[in-house]
Amino acid sequence: MRAIILSAGQGRRLLPLTENRPKCLLTVYEDRTVLDLQLRALSQCGVEQATVMVGFGADLVEEHLTQHPVPGLEVETLFNPFYKLTDNLITVWLAQRAMDGNFLLLNGDTLFDAPVLERLLTAPPAPITIAINEKSSYDEDDMKVSLNGRRRLRAVGKSLDPQVVDGESIGLMRFQGDGVRCFRQALEVAVRDEASLKAWYLSVLNGLADHMPIYTSSITGLWWGEVDSAEDLESVRAFYDERKRPERVYAASAR
């Protein structure tokens, strides 16, 4: 299984911390960065290959990866030369070279407890499966999902009517079989529209949900966090500091 990590952006909401380095290189626990913790989590859960999409601070990311290899994980980078001008749909479109089989897609600012990834990897077979979290209320920045029944995706987007919201996408999903082919085809169609330059890749899945089964895997009750603001960063740092050793988070299934 390969993972594709979307780390091309600067993370402007974290300025001035990201003035000279992308947010994937912000430290979370001791000297370990967001990207380090993501790669360790993937490796601990059996993922053997990772493609990191880079843009802002690409040289810094590549140097960091060279100096901090993760045993058992082969890591490559792909560069998005348009990172200053586009949102993440274009980054995902440029990642198609790495979509040569079943894969995971992971936002570059999503961190998670090991059981989150394990639950997604062991979810029933489906072309596309999105990890979601349910909570009592959702804010305007949440990538909200609406379901048809208990698991099938009806719609995903930030502006869904609160009356139909059933959870939020945490930015972690699995593609298998026909899901890989259909997603790649949908990306090719999407980028022909000028609006794709400022679109999220989940808008592609929103469109696909009308034509093919996309399912969800609930991770409610398990820990995950995103690093989108200074407050987010402090929150995930507090989580890892409380655990003291991130390996305990990622190796839970080994015991």
Residue pairs with C-beta under 8 A, 6 or more apart in sequence:
1 46
1 47
1 48
1 49
1 102
1 103
1 104
1 121
2 47
2 48
2 49
2 50
2 51
2 98
2 100
2 101
2 102
2 103
2 104
3 42
3 47
3 49
3 50
3 51
3 103
3 104
3 105
3 106
4 50
4 51
4 53
4 92
4 95
4 98
4 99
4 103
4 104
4 105
4 106
5 24
5 35
5 38
5 39
5 50
5 51
5 52
5 53
5 106
5 107
5 108
6 53
6 88
6 91
6 92
6 95
6 105
6 106
6 107
6 108
7 22
7 24
7 35
7 52
7 53
7 54
7 55
7 61
7 108
8 53
8 54
8 55
8 56
8 80
8 83
8 88
8 91
8 108
9 22
9 23
9 55
9 56
9 83
9 88
9 108
10 18
10 22
10 23
10 55
10 56
10 57
10 83
11 17
11 18
11 22
11 23
11 24
11 26
11 109
11 227
11 228
12 18
13 228
13 229
14 23
14 26
14 227
14 228
14 229
14 230
14 233
17 23
17 26
17 230
17 233
18 26
20 57
21 57
21 60
22 54
22 55
22 56
22 57
22 60
22 61
22 108
23 34
23 108
23 109
23 227
24 33
24 34
24 35
24 38
24 52
24 61
24 108
24 109
25 33
25 34
25 35
25 57
25 60
25 61
25 64
26 33
26 34
26 227
26 233
27 33
28 34
28 36
28 37
28 111
28 227
28 233
28 236
28 237
28 240
29 37
29 237
29 240
29 241
29 246
32 40
32 246
33 64
34 108
34 109
34 111
34 227
35 52
35 61
35 64
35 65
35 108
36 68
36 70
37 111
37 240
37 246
38 106
38 108
38 110
38 111
39 50
39 70
39 73
39 75
40 70
40 246
40 247
40 250
41 111
41 112
41 114
41 117
41 249
41 250
42 50
42 73
42 104
42 106
42 117
43 70
43 71
43 72
43 73
44 114
44 247
44 250
44 251
44 254
45 114
45 117
45 118
45 121
45 250
45 253
46 121
47 73
47 104
48 72
48 73
48 74
49 73
49 74
49 75
49 76
50 73
50 74
50 75
50 76
51 75
51 76
51 77
51 78
51 95
51 98
52 61
52 65
52 75
52 76
52 77
52 78
53 77
53 78
53 79
53 80
53 91
53 92
53 94
53 95
53 108
54 61
54 62
54 77
54 78
54 79
54 80
55 79
55 80
55 81
55 82
55 83
55 84
55 91
56 83
56 84
58 77
58 79
61 77
62 77
65 75
65 77
69 75
76 98
78 94
78 95
78 97
78 98
80 86
80 90
80 91
80 94
82 90
83 91
85 197
86 197
86 198
87 197
87 198
87 199
87 200
88 107
88 200
88 201
89 187
89 190
89 191
89 196
89 199
89 200
89 201
89 203
89 204
90 191
90 196
90 197
91 201
92 105
92 187
92 201
92 204
93 187
93 188
93 190
93 191
93 196
96 184
96 187
99 175
99 180
99 183
99 184
101 180
102 174
102 175
102 176
102 177
102 180
103 174
103 175
103 180
104 117
104 120
104 172
104 173
104 174
104 175
105 172
105 173
105 174
105 175
105 201
106 171
106 172
107 171
107 172
107 226
109 171
109 226
109 227
109 228
109 232
110 170
110 171
110 172
110 224
110 225
110 226
111 224
111 225
111 226
111 227
111 236
112 170
112 172
112 219
112 222
112 223
112 224
112 225
113 222
113 223
113 224
113 249
113 252
114 249
114 250
114 251
114 252
114 253
115 219
115 222
115 252
115 253
116 131
116 170
116 172
116 219
116 222
116 223
116 224
117 172
118 253
119 131
119 217
119 219
119 222
120 129
120 131
120 172
120 173
120 174
120 217
120 219
121 174
123 129
123 174
123 215
123 217
124 215
125 176
125 177
126 176
126 179
126 213
126 214
126 215
127 175
127 176
127 177
127 178
127 179
127 182
127 212
127 213
127 214
128 173
128 174
128 175
128 176
128 179
128 182
128 183
128 205
128 208
128 212
128 214
128 215
129 173
129 174
129 176
129 214
129 215
129 216
129 217
130 145
130 153
130 156
130 169
130 172
130 173
130 205
130 214
130 215
130 216
130 217
131 169
131 170
131 172
131 173
131 216
131 217
131 219
132 145
132 166
132 167
132 168
132 169
132 170
132 216
132 217
132 218
132 219
132 220
133 167
133 168
133 170
133 218
133 219
133 220
133 224
134 166
134 167
134 168
134 218
134 220
135 167
135 168
135 220
138 144
138 162
138 165
138 168
140 158
141 158
141 228
142 158
142 168
143 156
143 157
143 158
143 168
143 169
143 171
143 200
143 202
144 156
144 157
144 158
144 160
144 165
144 167
144 168
144 169
145 153
145 154
145 155
145 156
145 160
145 165
145 166
145 167
145 168
145 169
145 216
146 153
146 154
146 155
146 156
146 160
146 164
146 165
146 166
147 153
147 154
147 166
147 167
147 216
148 154
151 215
151 216
151 217
152 213
152 214
152 215
152 216
153 205
153 209
153 214
153 215
153 216
154 164
154 209
155 164
155 206
155 209
156 169
156 202
156 205
156 206
156 209
157 202
157 203
157 206
167 216
167 218
167 220
169 202
170 219
170 224
170 226
171 226
172 224
173 205
175 183
178 212
179 212
179 214
182 208
182 211
182 212
183 204
183 205
183 208
186 204
186 207
186 208
187 201
187 204
190 196
190 199
190 203
190 204
190 207
205 214
208 214
223 239
223 249
225 232
225 235
225 236
225 239
226 232
227 233
227 236
240 246
240 249
243 249
